[in-house]
């Protein structure tokens, strides 16, 4: 086994196919995510392994779907005469590691190397002898410019301020989630003086040191004996001054190799928060690669530093892309390994609410973006309080959570709810523009979260009222088909409804978002016990779900990753172990297309990591479902600074995948779930595994809140 955890990381895993992840260098939650952009069509990561490389830009999102965003402040190396139209490059010897990327650009023969600090990018280009070496820095670059809903450049400027320094700004709008404007500023310094300097815009290359408008860019010309050229670029969402400060604070006189080594050491410290032993080489590679994806977004803007809208003394973040995804598991895993980071992010959400009036569900480039199912922040605040996270104003959080249910939103696409029907009829009807049933289901769970938090804060009447409201969940349950189904405004069920399909696609289906009713039917998080009962009881429930899986139905999307864990409510943790092991082993690989769906804000990373550790969170609650880990030993400090939790499974492997007994700190543990308080102070969770299941975990299913609180 390697002594360096970074050696297990392969940034190319998941860059192609549906994954949309990044292969270029970034640091945990860094503002700069530097990397290659290929010609179109490419995904939102700007990259496609089968297409030529155009350039290297400083801002990207990772693992997202929809219209593209960012791809700003792009650098293009080229040889020959000065020009703005550069033919794209084929690649050779492309390599990547945490904090580092390199590729040989063909046929020009230019070696490109990249590394990063949190807010700066460092470029090193080695040019062939005898050819005129040039670097072009584009203030107006974007990704997927020809894609509907993608980001567009509205203009900008580029200015040479000395013989080796340049500054600029690009103004943009669009991208997934909203059409609001934002700007990206840069400060750039070349390590050596260019022989000639040029500026250009959309019209032409022209003399002088300044240009503005569409296509603003600068070109540095180094001649035929340039050899290696280094460029260092600071990036800011606020000002040129901030971009220069990023450069001066993060890129001192250290060499490229020293900056690269520092980036690798940053990643080594992060990855060492969780140590695994055993498992296969592939499992370890996937685990630590996904760890780097878990902490890719959101973007850390610091305290009163990179937020261009206000100063409040609160650490701020961009690119919650989106809570709707990360709430399923990624936030819970972050709480386990870096509690303070989760606290800071929740305080950021509260700070945003103080300034715009509503809790955001997606917060991208300084604005609320498309809500996919209500306010996922409601779920996070309840979970945080249940787990005892300190330093959060839960009273204020409750006020904003209640607002979602009590005040009609002026724009429910961006915040709040489609409230009137949910309040007056007890369910959302087909009057809602789209996804009426899945939104209804999420509203009901968020109501339960409000009830749960209100009760613990001492607001008994509020808790009871919201508990009753959370029972609306079942108002769209169709007993005839044993699935959730849409209802018309007059209360009648929609005719000829097929619970197995979406139309016209999973994003624009009128009833469910990113999956059919068949998948959403298992999203009854505050009443899994009620779902088991409505689907015929434990034996029937387990049989029907097992048959679905045997028929090849996969539960890859964020909304359905948890589905195999619901076997635990039917007393069949053995089926959870069987299917989790099968699904993860067959749907994830170390290939460039090794993810089954968009990575989506750490959700697929957390799905793999938590499942392979044997400890999977129930979002919004303080429960973890237990299953067979992939590793013989897992160790991490709970919360990042607390006592160590060790998860042991001696001899576990693909054949020996069933838990037959368990202990917690030496005491027998007969149930296939555990509460956060039981591991908050660390300890040892020990599993004995076998090739065939026994009776472990069949009794004492996890709590099902609505079943625990009868009318």
ROVEX-481984 format. One line per 5 residues: their letters; for each residue x, y, z of C-alpha. Coordinates in Angstrom, 2 decimals. Layout:
N
A = X/Y/Z ~ ...
This chain:
711
XXXXX = 0.00/0.00/0.00 ~ 1.27/3.48/-0.87 ~ 2.30/5.76/1.96 ~ 0.86/8.76/0.11 ~ -2.91/8.92/-0.12
XXXXX = -2.61/11.32/-3.06 ~ -1.20/8.41/-5.08 ~ -4.65/6.82/-5.03 ~ -6.31/9.85/-6.61 ~ -7.02/9.77/-10.34
XXXXX = -8.56/13.08/-11.48 ~ -9.62/11.53/-14.79 ~ -12.18/9.23/-13.14 ~ -15.63/10.39/-14.22 ~ -14.57/13.28/-16.46
XXXXX = -16.46/11.77/-19.42 ~ -19.90/10.27/-19.75 ~ -22.41/11.54/-17.22 ~ -19.94/12.37/-14.45 ~ -18.86/15.84/-15.70
XXXXX = -16.04/16.03/-13.15 ~ -12.78/17.99/-13.35 ~ -9.35/16.71/-14.28 ~ -7.59/20.05/-13.79 ~ -6.09/21.21/-10.48
XXXXX = -8.04/22.74/-7.59 ~ -7.84/22.72/-3.79 ~ -10.56/22.00/-1.21 ~ -13.37/24.54/-1.76 ~ -11.00/26.75/-3.77
XXXXX = -12.12/29.69/-5.88 ~ -9.78/28.77/-8.72 ~ -10.48/25.49/-10.44 ~ -8.02/25.57/-13.32 ~ -8.11/23.15/-16.20
XXXXX = -8.35/22.28/-19.88 ~ -11.31/23.24/-22.06 ~ -11.97/21.22/-25.19 ~ -13.84/22.25/-28.29 ~ -17.60/22.03/-28.22
XXXXX = -19.72/20.13/-27.63 ~ -18.50/19.56/-24.11 ~ -20.21/19.08/-20.77 ~ -20.36/21.62/-17.95 ~ -16.82/20.68/-16.91
XXXXX = -15.65/22.07/-20.26 ~ -13.93/18.79/-21.12 ~ -14.26/15.79/-23.41 ~ -11.46/13.22/-23.68 ~ -12.25/12.56/-27.34
XXXXX = -12.06/16.20/-28.45 ~ -9.10/18.56/-28.97 ~ -8.05/21.07/-26.31 ~ -8.68/24.78/-26.94 ~ -7.21/26.46/-23.86
XXXXX = -6.95/26.44/-20.05 ~ -9.41/28.49/-17.97 ~ -9.46/29.34/-14.26 ~ -13.11/28.89/-13.24 ~ -15.17/25.71/-13.51
XXXXX = -17.93/23.79/-11.82 ~ -17.57/20.06/-11.31 ~ -20.12/17.31/-11.81 ~ -23.08/19.51/-12.72 ~ -25.69/19.19/-15.45
XXXXX = -27.70/21.75/-17.40 ~ -26.31/24.81/-19.12 ~ -22.62/25.61/-18.76 ~ -21.13/28.23/-16.48 ~ -17.71/29.83/-16.03
XXXXX = -14.67/28.87/-18.13 ~ -13.38/32.40/-17.51 ~ -9.93/34.04/-17.82 ~ -8.64/31.48/-20.31 ~ -5.00/31.07/-21.37
XXXXX = -4.04/29.70/-24.78 ~ -0.40/28.93/-25.69 ~ 0.47/28.88/-29.39 ~ 3.36/29.12/-31.84 ~ 3.77/31.13/-34.99
XXXXX = 2.40/34.51/-36.03 ~ 0.33/36.58/-33.62 ~ -3.37/35.87/-34.13 ~ -6.58/35.23/-32.16 ~ -7.87/32.23/-34.09
XXXXX = -5.92/29.27/-32.67 ~ -6.47/25.75/-33.99 ~ -7.29/23.30/-31.18 ~ -4.69/20.77/-30.07 ~ -4.54/17.03/-29.94
XXXXX = -3.03/15.70/-26.73 ~ -0.24/13.38/-25.78 ~ 1.01/12.18/-22.40 ~ -1.90/13.78/-20.51 ~ -1.40/13.39/-16.75
XXXXX = -3.12/14.65/-13.63 ~ -2.69/14.41/-9.87 ~ -4.12/16.35/-6.93 ~ -3.16/19.98/-7.57 ~ -1.39/19.30/-10.89
XXXXX = -2.11/18.76/-14.58 ~ 0.11/18.46/-17.65 ~ -0.29/17.66/-21.33 ~ 1.78/17.81/-24.51 ~ -0.16/19.83/-27.09
XXXXX = 0.20/18.46/-30.61 ~ 1.23/19.19/-33.29 ~ 2.74/22.37/-31.82 ~ 4.82/20.39/-29.32 ~ 3.99/22.72/-26.40
XXXXX = 4.22/21.17/-22.94 ~ 1.53/22.70/-20.69 ~ 1.66/22.35/-16.88 ~ -0.81/23.76/-14.36 ~ -0.99/24.06/-10.58
XXXXX = -2.99/26.22/-8.17 ~ -3.39/28.03/-4.89 ~ -6.89/28.75/-3.52 ~ -7.38/31.89/-5.64 ~ -4.58/31.77/-8.19
XXXXX = -3.42/29.68/-11.11 ~ 0.19/29.01/-12.03 ~ 0.98/28.08/-15.65 ~ 4.22/26.69/-17.05 ~ 4.55/26.30/-20.82
XXXXX = 7.61/24.84/-22.51 ~ 7.82/25.81/-26.19 ~ 9.79/24.11/-28.96 ~ 12.91/25.92/-30.12 ~ 12.84/27.85/-33.35
XXXXX = 9.16/28.80/-33.30 ~ 7.64/32.09/-32.13 ~ 6.13/31.43/-28.68 ~ 2.94/33.25/-27.63 ~ 0.42/33.23/-24.77
XXXXX = -3.08/34.64/-25.14 ~ -5.13/35.64/-22.05 ~ -8.84/36.02/-22.81 ~ -10.93/38.17/-20.45 ~ -14.20/37.10/-22.11
XXXXX = -13.92/33.31/-22.42 ~ -16.90/31.10/-21.51 ~ -17.91/27.44/-21.73 ~ -20.68/26.03/-23.94 ~ -21.42/29.36/-25.56
XXXXX = -23.68/27.67/-28.12 ~ -25.67/25.68/-25.54 ~ -29.17/26.83/-24.64 ~ -29.10/28.39/-21.18 ~ -25.30/28.55/-21.08
XXXXX = -23.30/31.49/-19.82 ~ -22.68/34.43/-22.18 ~ -20.08/37.20/-22.10 ~ -21.42/40.76/-22.15 ~ -17.99/42.38/-22.56
XXXXX = -14.97/43.30/-20.49 ~ -11.50/44.78/-20.76 ~ -7.84/43.84/-20.92 ~ -4.95/46.15/-20.01 ~ -1.19/45.82/-19.93
XXXXX = -0.15/47.84/-16.87 ~ 3.62/47.12/-17.10 ~ 5.86/45.16/-19.41 ~ 5.13/41.94/-17.48 ~ 1.76/42.61/-15.80
XXXXX = -1.82/42.70/-17.07 ~ -5.26/43.12/-15.52 ~ -8.75/42.60/-16.82 ~ -12.39/41.86/-16.24 ~ -15.06/39.79/-17.95
XXXXX = -18.78/40.47/-17.49 ~ -21.10/37.50/-17.83 ~ -24.67/36.33/-17.43 ~ -26.49/33.02/-17.69 ~ -25.68/29.43/-16.96
XXXXX = -27.76/26.84/-15.14 ~ -30.18/28.14/-12.53 ~ -30.40/31.88/-13.23 ~ -29.60/34.61/-15.74 ~ -28.20/37.23/-13.35
XXXXX = -24.90/38.97/-14.18 ~ -21.54/38.50/-12.50 ~ -17.96/39.54/-13.22 ~ -14.56/37.85/-13.04 ~ -11.42/39.95/-12.49
XXXXX = -7.82/38.91/-12.95 ~ -4.30/40.09/-12.29 ~ -1.58/38.35/-14.34 ~ 2.21/38.49/-14.18 ~ 4.69/36.87/-16.55
XXXXX = 7.98/35.61/-15.14 ~ 9.86/37.05/-18.11 ~ 9.32/40.15/-20.23 ~ 7.60/39.52/-23.57 ~ 9.36/40.73/-26.68
XXXXX = 6.08/42.27/-27.82 ~ 2.67/42.87/-26.26 ~ -0.64/43.03/-28.11 ~ -4.33/43.57/-27.35 ~ -7.37/42.45/-29.32
XXXXX = -11.14/42.35/-29.20 ~ -13.89/40.80/-31.28 ~ -12.94/42.95/-34.25 ~ -9.16/42.66/-34.58 ~ -5.68/42.87/-33.08
XXXXX = -4.73/46.50/-32.59 ~ -1.86/48.56/-31.17 ~ -1.74/49.92/-27.66 ~ -2.00/48.44/-24.18 ~ -5.76/48.59/-23.59
XXXXX = -8.89/47.12/-25.19 ~ -12.48/46.69/-24.11 ~ -15.74/45.15/-25.24 ~ -16.58/41.72/-26.58 ~ -13.62/39.39/-27.01
XXXXX = -11.15/41.49/-25.00 ~ -7.82/39.72/-24.73 ~ -4.09/40.24/-24.61 ~ -1.24/38.41/-26.32 ~ 2.35/38.12/-25.08
XXXXX = 4.92/37.30/-27.76 ~ 8.22/35.74/-26.60 ~ 10.08/34.96/-29.83 ~ 11.78/31.81/-31.05 ~ 14.05/31.15/-28.06
XXXXX = 11.47/31.38/-25.28 ~ 12.03/27.93/-23.78 ~ 9.87/27.79/-20.63 ~ 7.40/30.62/-19.91 ~ 5.60/30.98/-16.59
XXXXX = 2.38/32.91/-16.01 ~ 0.75/33.51/-12.62 ~ -2.86/34.67/-12.44 ~ -4.89/35.84/-9.44 ~ -8.70/35.62/-9.77
XXXXX = -11.46/37.56/-7.99 ~ -15.22/38.01/-8.21 ~ -14.89/41.48/-6.63 ~ -12.07/43.58/-8.09 ~ -8.69/43.74/-9.74
XXXXX = -7.31/44.74/-6.35 ~ -8.59/41.49/-4.82 ~ -7.18/39.50/-7.71 ~ -3.78/41.14/-7.18 ~ -4.00/40.50/-3.43
XXXXX = -4.68/36.82/-4.13 ~ -1.53/36.71/-6.26 ~ 0.61/38.52/-3.71 ~ -0.68/36.49/-0.75 ~ -0.57/33.07/-2.38
XXXXX = 2.10/33.19/-5.11 ~ 5.27/34.61/-3.57 ~ 8.71/33.81/-4.98 ~ 8.07/30.04/-4.71 ~ 8.84/28.07/-7.85
XXXXX = 6.26/26.18/-9.87 ~ 7.43/22.91/-8.35 ~ 7.21/24.33/-4.82 ~ 3.65/25.55/-5.42 ~ 2.75/22.16/-6.84
XXXXX = 4.26/20.41/-3.79 ~ 2.31/22.70/-1.46 ~ -0.92/21.85/-3.30 ~ -0.21/18.15/-2.97 ~ 0.52/18.53/0.73
XXXXX = -2.80/20.35/1.19 ~ -4.56/17.41/-0.40 ~ -2.59/14.90/1.63 ~ -3.73/16.58/4.85 ~ -7.34/16.60/3.68
XXXXX = -7.35/12.98/2.54 ~ -5.73/11.83/5.78 ~ -8.91/12.80/7.63 ~ -10.19/9.33/6.68 ~ -7.85/6.36/6.60
XXXXX = -8.94/3.06/5.12 ~ -7.18/-0.29/5.14 ~ -7.97/-3.37/3.11 ~ -10.30/-3.45/0.14 ~ -9.07/-3.65/-3.42
XXXXX = -6.78/-1.23/-5.22 ~ -9.75/-0.04/-7.27 ~ -11.87/0.56/-4.17 ~ -9.13/2.66/-2.58 ~ -8.62/4.63/-5.78
XXXXX = -12.32/5.36/-6.04 ~ -12.61/6.24/-2.36 ~ -9.85/8.85/-2.31 ~ -10.65/10.24/-5.75 ~ -14.24/10.75/-4.64
XXXXX = -12.95/12.41/-1.48 ~ -11.39/15.14/-3.65 ~ -14.75/15.58/-5.39 ~ -16.65/15.79/-2.11 ~ -14.74/18.94/-1.16
XXXXX = -14.60/20.54/-4.61 ~ -17.66/22.80/-4.15 ~ -19.02/25.14/-2.87 ~ -16.47/27.91/-3.41 ~ -15.03/29.44/-0.25
XXXXX = -15.08/33.25/-0.57 ~ -13.72/33.94/2.91 ~ -14.99/36.51/5.41 ~ -15.87/39.90/3.89 ~ -13.45/39.19/1.08
XXXXX = -14.81/37.71/-2.15 ~ -18.54/38.37/-1.71 ~ -19.23/41.35/-4.01 ~ -22.71/42.03/-2.60 ~ -22.22/42.74/1.12
XXXXX = -19.97/42.50/4.16 ~ -21.36/40.90/7.30 ~ -18.49/39.25/9.16 ~ -19.73/35.81/8.00 ~ -17.70/33.35/5.95
XXXXX = -19.31/33.21/2.54 ~ -19.62/30.54/-0.15 ~ -20.74/30.42/-3.80 ~ -21.69/27.55/-6.06 ~ -24.11/25.60/-3.91
XXXXX = -24.93/23.66/-7.05 ~ -27.18/22.54/-5.33 ~ -28.20/21.84/-1.74 ~ -30.95/19.72/-3.28 ~ -28.19/17.28/-4.28
XXXXX = -25.71/17.55/-1.42 ~ -28.37/17.33/1.29 ~ -28.89/13.65/0.43 ~ -25.56/12.56/1.92 ~ -22.63/14.94/1.23
XXXXX = -23.48/17.43/3.99 ~ -23.85/14.60/6.48 ~ -20.46/13.18/5.56 ~ -18.90/16.65/5.80 ~ -20.38/16.96/9.29
XXXXX = -18.63/13.72/10.25 ~ -15.18/14.78/9.04 ~ -15.22/18.61/9.22 ~ -17.95/19.84/11.53 ~ -16.72/23.45/11.49
XXXXX = -16.96/23.62/7.70 ~ -20.58/22.47/7.85 ~ -21.32/25.05/10.56 ~ -19.74/27.79/8.46 ~ -21.76/26.79/5.42
XXXXX = -25.02/26.79/7.35 ~ -24.21/30.20/8.80 ~ -23.59/31.39/5.24 ~ -27.08/30.21/4.26 ~ -28.53/32.14/7.20
XXXXX = -26.55/35.21/6.23 ~ -27.89/34.99/2.68 ~ -31.43/34.73/4.06 ~ -30.85/37.84/6.16 ~ -29.93/39.76/3.02
XXXXX = -32.41/38.42/0.45 ~ -35.25/37.39/2.76 ~ -35.31/33.67/1.97 ~ -33.14/30.62/2.50 ~ -31.59/29.64/-0.85
XXXXX = -31.65/26.14/-2.25 ~ -29.04/26.90/-4.88 ~ -26.72/29.90/-4.54 ~ -24.63/30.43/-7.63 ~ -22.56/33.46/-8.62
XXXXX = -24.20/35.57/-5.95 ~ -27.87/34.81/-6.66 ~ -30.53/32.27/-5.83 ~ -30.95/29.72/-8.58 ~ -33.63/27.28/-9.63
XXXXX = -35.32/25.43/-6.78 ~ -35.82/21.77/-7.55 ~ -37.90/20.75/-4.57 ~ -38.37/23.34/-1.85 ~ -35.83/24.50/0.71
XXXXX = -33.25/21.82/1.39 ~ -31.67/24.12/3.97 ~ -34.63/23.26/6.23 ~ -33.40/19.66/6.27 ~ -29.83/20.68/7.04
XXXXX = -30.68/22.92/9.98 ~ -32.78/20.23/11.62 ~ -30.05/17.64/11.13 ~ -27.40/20.00/12.49 ~ -29.39/20.64/15.66
XXXXX = -30.10/16.95/16.15 ~ -26.37/16.26/15.91 ~ -25.50/19.08/18.29 ~ -23.56/21.34/15.93 ~ -22.68/24.51/17.87
XXXXX = -22.44/28.12/16.77 ~ -25.66/28.33/14.72 ~ -28.61/30.62/15.49 ~ -31.26/27.90/15.33 ~ -33.99/30.27/16.50
XXXXX = -33.36/32.48/13.48 ~ -33.09/29.45/11.22 ~ -36.51/28.28/12.40 ~ -38.04/31.63/11.49 ~ -36.79/31.37/7.92
XXXXX = -37.80/27.72/7.71 ~ -41.33/28.59/8.78 ~ -41.48/31.42/6.26 ~ -41.32/28.84/3.46 ~ -44.62/27.39/4.65
XXXXX = -46.32/30.55/5.89 ~ -45.51/33.29/3.35 ~ -46.25/33.01/-0.35 ~ -43.10/33.44/-2.39 ~ -43.01/36.19/-5.04
XXXXX = -40.88/33.86/-7.17 ~ -41.09/30.18/-6.18 ~ -38.70/29.30/-8.99 ~ -35.89/30.88/-6.93 ~ -37.03/30.61/-3.29
XXXXX = -39.96/29.57/-1.12 ~ -42.79/27.34/-2.30 ~ -45.82/27.03/-4.53 ~ -47.74/27.47/-1.35 ~ -51.40/28.19/-2.03
XXXXX = -52.55/24.72/-3.12 ~ -50.31/22.92/-0.67 ~ -51.80/25.01/2.13 ~ -55.45/25.06/1.01 ~ -55.92/21.68/-0.68
XXXXX = -53.29/19.73/1.20 ~ -51.37/18.81/-1.95 ~ -49.90/20.32/-5.10 ~ -52.00/19.74/-8.21 ~ -51.19/19.72/-11.89
XXXXX = -51.57/23.51/-11.80 ~ -47.95/23.70/-10.67 ~ -45.75/24.32/-13.74 ~ -43.86/21.04/-13.36 ~ -42.78/18.33/-10.88
XXXXX = -45.88/18.83/-8.74 ~ -45.75/15.45/-6.94 ~ -42.05/15.39/-6.09 ~ -42.25/19.00/-4.86 ~ -45.22/18.06/-2.68
XXXXX = -43.30/15.15/-1.17 ~ -40.30/17.33/-0.38 ~ -42.47/20.07/1.14 ~ -43.95/17.50/3.51 ~ -40.54/16.29/4.68
XXXXX = -39.36/19.85/5.16 ~ -42.49/20.43/7.28 ~ -41.45/17.50/9.44 ~ -37.98/19.02/9.82 ~ -39.57/22.30/10.91
XXXXX = -41.71/20.40/13.43 ~ -38.69/18.50/14.74 ~ -36.58/21.64/15.26 ~ -39.47/23.64/16.69 ~ -40.19/20.94/19.25
XXXXX = -36.63/20.82/20.52 ~ -36.53/24.62/20.73 ~ -39.63/24.54/22.94 ~ -42.33/25.66/20.47 ~ -44.80/22.89/21.16
XXXXX = -47.77/24.29/19.22 ~ -45.62/25.01/16.19 ~ -44.18/21.52/16.36 ~ -47.63/19.92/16.50 ~ -48.99/22.03/13.64
XXXXX = -46.05/21.22/11.38 ~ -46.13/17.56/12.32 ~ -49.73/17.49/11.15 ~ -48.77/19.34/7.97 ~ -46.04/16.78/7.28
XXXXX = -48.74/14.09/7.07 ~ -49.82/15.68/3.79 ~ -47.19/13.40/2.30 ~ -49.76/10.67/1.88 ~ -52.37/12.89/0.19
XXXXX = -50.81/11.97/-3.16 ~ -50.47/8.26/-2.43 ~ -52.51/6.11/-4.79 ~ -53.52/2.86/-3.11 ~ -54.54/1.42/-6.48
XXXXX = -51.04/1.52/-7.93 ~ -49.04/1.63/-4.66 ~ -47.16/4.68/-5.85 ~ -47.36/8.43/-5.47 ~ -49.39/9.92/-8.30
XXXXX = -50.62/13.33/-9.56 ~ -54.04/14.80/-8.87 ~ -55.95/17.38/-10.85 ~ -57.23/20.64/-9.28 ~ -60.65/19.03/-8.78
XXXXX = -59.07/16.25/-6.71 ~ -59.34/13.51/-9.33 ~ -56.36/11.35/-10.15 ~ -54.62/11.92/-13.48 ~ -55.73/9.20/-15.87
XXXXX = -53.36/6.83/-17.68 ~ -50.51/7.75/-15.34 ~ -47.47/5.47/-15.68 ~ -45.34/5.38/-12.49 ~ -42.43/3.86/-14.38
XXXXX = -41.85/6.68/-16.86 ~ -41.09/10.40/-17.14 ~ -42.28/12.58/-20.01 ~ -40.94/14.30/-22.04 ~ -37.79/13.88/-19.94
XXXXX = -36.84/13.63/-16.28 ~ -36.18/17.39/-15.94 ~ -39.42/18.64/-17.46 ~ -41.81/15.93/-16.36 ~ -45.01/17.56/-15.06
XXXXX = -45.11/15.29/-12.02 ~ -41.64/14.20/-10.85 ~ -38.12/15.64/-11.07 ~ -35.15/13.58/-12.27 ~ -36.91/10.26/-12.04
XXXXX = -40.32/8.57/-12.28 ~ -42.72/7.82/-9.46 ~ -41.19/4.35/-9.17 ~ -38.06/5.98/-7.72 ~ -39.73/8.81/-5.82
XXXXX = -42.12/6.43/-4.09 ~ -39.26/5.50/-1.76 ~ -38.68/9.14/-0.67 ~ -40.80/9.01/2.48 ~ -37.97/9.95/4.82
XXXXX = -40.15/10.77/7.83 ~ -42.30/7.68/7.34 ~ -40.46/4.72/5.85 ~ -42.45/2.55/8.22 ~ -45.66/3.89/6.67
XXXXX = -44.34/3.06/3.21 ~ -43.56/-0.51/4.23 ~ -47.09/-0.89/5.58 ~ -48.71/0.60/2.47 ~ -46.77/-1.75/0.22
XXXXX = -48.07/-4.84/1.96 ~ -45.91/-5.19/5.06 ~ -42.30/-6.19/5.56 ~ -42.20/-9.38/3.52 ~ -44.15/-7.95/0.60
XXXXX = -42.19/-4.69/0.64 ~ -38.84/-6.49/0.55 ~ -40.05/-8.86/-2.15 ~ -41.30/-6.09/-4.43 ~ -38.18/-3.97/-4.03
XXXXX = -35.93/-6.98/-4.57 ~ -37.87/-7.84/-7.72 ~ -37.34/-4.30/-9.04 ~ -33.62/-4.61/-8.52 ~ -33.52/-8.09/-10.00
XXXXX = -35.27/-6.70/-13.09 ~ -32.41/-4.26/-13.55 ~ -33.87/-1.03/-12.24 ~ -31.07/1.13/-10.90 ~ -31.26/3.82/-8.27
XXXXX = -28.42/6.09/-9.39 ~ -29.94/9.53/-8.97 ~ -29.53/11.51/-5.73 ~ -33.21/11.10/-4.92 ~ -33.00/7.32/-4.97
XXXXX = -29.49/6.39/-3.82 ~ -30.90/5.52/-0.40 ~ -33.47/3.06/-1.75 ~ -31.51/-0.18/-1.06 ~ -31.16/0.96/2.56
XXXXX = -34.95/0.86/3.00 ~ -34.71/-2.95/3.16 ~ -33.60/-2.31/6.75 ~ -37.13/-1.12/7.62 ~ -38.41/-4.48/6.40
XXXXX = -35.94/-6.41/8.56 ~ -33.69/-7.36/5.65 ~ -30.30/-5.67/6.09 ~ -28.84/-8.63/4.20 ~ -30.58/-7.39/1.05
XXXXX = -29.20/-3.92/1.69 ~ -25.70/-5.40/1.83 ~ -26.30/-7.53/-1.26 ~ -27.57/-4.69/-3.43 ~ -25.32/-1.90/-2.17
XXXXX = -22.29/-4.05/-2.87 ~ -23.63/-5.02/-6.30 ~ -24.77/-1.57/-7.39 ~ -21.64/0.25/-6.30 ~ -19.30/-2.40/-7.65
XXXXX = -20.97/-2.46/-11.05 ~ -21.90/1.20/-11.51 ~ -18.63/2.86/-10.46 ~ -15.23/2.26/-11.96 ~ -11.86/3.94/-12.38
XXXXX = -12.59/4.65/-16.05 ~ -12.97/8.14/-17.48 ~ -16.69/7.41/-17.72 ~ -16.74/5.67/-14.35 ~ -19.75/7.49/-12.84
XXXXX = -23.36/6.53/-13.64 ~ -24.73/10.08/-13.41 ~ -23.73/13.71/-12.78 ~ -21.51/13.82/-9.71 ~ -23.72/16.64/-8.38
XXXXX = -22.22/18.53/-5.46 ~ -20.53/15.55/-3.83 ~ -23.59/13.33/-3.77 ~ -22.16/10.44/-5.80 ~ -18.87/10.79/-3.98
XXXXX = -20.57/10.61/-0.60 ~ -22.74/7.71/-1.77 ~ -19.65/5.68/-2.58 ~ -17.65/6.80/0.45 ~ -20.36/6.33/3.07
XXXXX = -21.55/3.03/1.64 ~ -18.02/1.67/1.43 ~ -17.42/2.72/5.07 ~ -20.61/0.90/6.10 ~ -22.14/4.04/7.63
XXXXX = -24.81/5.78/5.51 ~ -26.67/8.91/6.71 ~ -30.42/9.50/6.70 ~ -30.70/13.12/5.59 ~ -32.31/15.51/8.06
XXXXX = -32.09/13.09/10.97 ~ -29.43/11.77/13.36 ~ -29.60/8.21/12.05 ~ -26.99/6.23/10.13 ~ -27.91/2.99/8.41
XXXXX = -25.31/0.24/8.80 ~ -24.13/-2.08/6.07 ~ -21.10/-4.14/5.20 ~ -18.04/-1.93/4.61 ~ -15.69/-2.54/1.70
XXXXX = -12.64/-2.04/3.91 ~ -11.32/-4.03/6.83 ~ -10.62/-0.88/8.79 ~ -11.81/2.73/8.54 ~ -10.70/5.45/10.94
XXXXX = -11.55/9.13/11.21 ~ -11.97/11.76/13.91 ~ -15.64/12.53/14.40 ~ -16.22/16.15/13.44 ~ -12.64/16.45/12.26
XXXXX = -11.13/17.27/15.64 ~ -12.83/14.92/18.07 ~ -12.18/11.35/19.12 ~ -11.46/8.67/16.55 ~ -14.17/6.35/15.31
XXXXX = -12.88/3.02/14.04 ~ -15.03/0.76/11.86 ~ -13.68/-2.80/11.70 ~ -14.70/-5.68/9.44 ~ -11.91/-8.29/9.53
XXXXX = -11.70/-10.39/6.39 ~ -14.51/-8.62/4.56 ~ -14.61/-9.02/0.79 ~ -17.06/-9.41/-2.11 ~ -17.98/-12.95/-1.07
XXXXX = -17.93/-12.34/2.67 ~ -20.35/-9.43/2.46 ~ -23.01/-10.12/5.13 ~ -22.87/-8.82/8.71 ~ -23.71/-11.62/11.13
XXXXX = -22.91/-9.76/14.35 ~ -21.80/-6.32/15.47 ~ -20.53/-4.59/18.57 ~ -20.11/-0.95/19.53 ~ -17.30/-0.41/22.02
XXXXX = -17.43/-4.10/22.84 ~ -21.18/-4.22/23.50 ~ -23.51/-6.21/21.23 ~ -25.32/-4.13/18.62 ~ -28.28/-6.03/17.22
XXXXX = -29.76/-3.31/14.97 ~ -28.73/-2.18/11.51 ~ -28.72/1.49/12.41 ~ -27.10/3.81/14.90 ~ -27.59/7.34/16.22
XXXXX = -25.07/10.13/15.86 ~ -24.82/10.54/19.64 ~ -23.63/6.93/19.91 ~ -20.52/7.67/17.84 ~ -20.03/11.40/18.52
XXXXX = -17.31/10.63/21.06 ~ -15.64/8.08/18.83 ~ -15.25/4.40/19.63 ~ -15.02/1.10/17.80 ~ -17.78/-0.26/15.60
XXXXX = -16.94/-3.90/14.91 ~ -18.59/-6.14/12.32 ~ -18.23/-9.88/11.90 ~ -19.02/-10.84/8.31 ~ -19.79/-14.11/6.56
XXXXX = -20.64/-15.49/3.13 ~ -24.25/-16.08/4.10 ~ -26.60/-13.81/6.06 ~ -27.76/-14.62/9.55 ~ -30.44/-12.99/11.68
XXXXX = -28.50/-9.86/12.56 ~ -30.45/-6.62/12.25 ~ -33.82/-8.19/11.51 ~ -35.48/-6.79/14.63 ~ -35.78/-3.19/15.83
XXXXX = -36.06/-1.19/12.60 ~ -34.98/2.47/12.68 ~ -37.44/5.04/14.00 ~ -40.12/6.18/11.55 ~ -41.22/9.57/12.95
XXXXX = -44.82/9.59/11.73 ~ -45.28/6.07/13.04 ~ -43.79/7.15/16.37 ~ -46.21/10.11/16.53 ~ -49.69/8.77/15.84
X = -52.62/11.16/15.67
